[in-house]
Amino acid sequence: MLTRKSNSRKAAPGTWKLQDAKARFSEVVRLAQTKGPQRVTVHGKHAVVIVSADDFAETQPADKDKRTGADLIAAMQEGRRLGLRLKPFRYYATARPPVDFSDDEK
C-alpha cells in the first residue's frame, strides 16, 4: 500500500503560516501581547513579525516633535565636554557693482 509522506513540519512556537494567522488573527495579537513576538511565514519563509505596541515603542527613537531647545543645549554641552568645537557656517554675499539705469546715451 502506498502512502503519502506528510510535508507538514512542526512549526516553532510563535510561528504561524499566513493563512492560519489570518484565520486566527485575534489569537496571534493576544499571544504577541502576552508571550512575545509572533512570526508569520509565507511559503515557508519568514515574512513578518507581529509584536505588541509596547515592544515596538521601545525600539523606536524619540519622537522628533518632542525634542526641545534644551536637548540641543545638552548636545552642544556634551560636545564641548568631549573637546569638539562648533564653528558656525557663515555666508557673506558678494556685492555687485551698481547698475546705471540712466537714459543718457553716450
C-alpha positions as CSV (number, residue, x, y, z in Angstrom):
1,M,0.0,0.0,0.0
2,L,1.4,3.4,-1.0
3,T,1.2,6.2,1.5
4,R,1.9,9.8,1.1
5,K,4.6,11.5,3.1
6,S,3.4,14.3,5.2
7,N,5.2,17.6,4.4
8,S,3.7,19.3,7.4
9,R,6.6,20.1,9.7
10,K,6.0,21.2,13.3
11,A,6.4,24.9,13.3
12,A,8.4,26.5,16.1
13,P,6.3,28.1,18.9
14,G,5.3,31.6,17.9
15,T,5.4,30.8,14.2
16,W,2.3,30.9,12.0
17,K,1.5,30.2,8.4
18,L,-0.1,33.2,6.8
19,Q,-3.5,31.5,6.3
20,D,-3.6,30.4,9.9
21,A,-2.6,33.9,11.1
22,K,-5.3,35.4,9.1
23,A,-7.9,33.0,10.3
24,R,-6.9,33.4,14.0
25,F,-5.7,37.0,14.0
26,S,-7.1,37.9,17.4
27,E,-5.3,35.0,18.9
28,V,-2.0,36.0,17.2
29,V,-2.4,39.5,18.6
30,R,-3.2,38.3,22.1
31,L,-0.1,36.0,22.1
32,A,2.1,38.8,20.8
33,Q,1.0,40.9,23.8
34,T,1.4,38.1,26.4
35,K,4.1,35.6,25.1
36,G,6.2,37.8,22.8
37,P,6.8,38.3,19.1
38,Q,4.8,36.1,16.7
39,R,6.4,35.2,13.3
40,V,4.3,34.8,10.2
41,T,5.6,32.8,7.2
42,V,4.7,32.9,3.6
43,H,5.6,29.8,1.5
44,G,7.8,28.6,4.4
45,K,9.9,31.7,4.6
46,H,9.7,34.3,7.4
47,A,7.7,37.3,6.2
48,V,6.7,39.5,9.1
49,V,6.9,39.6,12.9
50,I,3.9,40.8,15.0
51,V,4.9,42.5,18.2
52,S,3.0,44.3,20.9
53,A,2.7,48.1,20.8
54,D,4.8,48.4,23.9
55,D,7.7,46.3,22.5
56,F,7.5,48.3,19.2
57,A,7.6,51.6,21.1
58,E,10.8,50.6,22.9
59,T,12.6,50.1,19.6
60,Q,11.7,53.5,18.1
61,P,13.8,56.6,18.5
62,A,12.5,59.6,20.4
63,D,9.8,61.4,18.5
64,K,11.3,64.4,16.7
65,D,8.3,66.6,17.6
66,K,9.1,66.2,21.3
67,R,12.7,67.5,21.0
68,T,13.2,70.9,22.6
69,G,15.9,73.5,22.7
70,A,17.1,72.0,26.0
71,D,18.0,68.9,24.0
72,L,20.1,71.0,21.6
73,I,21.9,72.8,24.5
74,A,22.6,69.4,26.2
75,A,24.1,68.0,23.0
76,M,26.2,71.1,22.5
77,Q,27.5,71.0,26.1
78,E,28.3,67.3,25.7
79,G,30.2,68.1,22.5
80,R,32.2,70.8,24.4
81,R,32.9,68.3,27.2
82,L,34.3,65.9,24.6
83,G,36.5,68.6,23.1
84,L,34.5,69.3,20.0
85,R,34.4,72.9,18.8
86,L,31.4,74.0,16.7
87,K,32.2,76.7,14.1
88,P,29.1,78.4,12.7
89,F,28.7,78.4,9.0
90,R,28.7,82.0,7.7
91,Y,27.8,83.1,4.3
92,Y,28.8,86.5,3.1
93,A,27.1,87.6,-0.1
94,T,29.4,89.4,-2.5
95,A,28.3,92.9,-3.5
96,R,27.6,93.5,-7.2
97,P,28.6,96.8,-8.8
98,P,25.7,99.3,-9.1
99,V,23.8,99.3,-12.3
100,D,23.3,102.6,-14.1
101,F,19.8,103.0,-15.4
102,S,20.2,106.5,-16.8
103,D,18.7,107.2,-20.2
104,D,21.8,109.1,-21.4
105,E,23.3,107.6,-24.4
106,K,27.0,108.5,-24.8
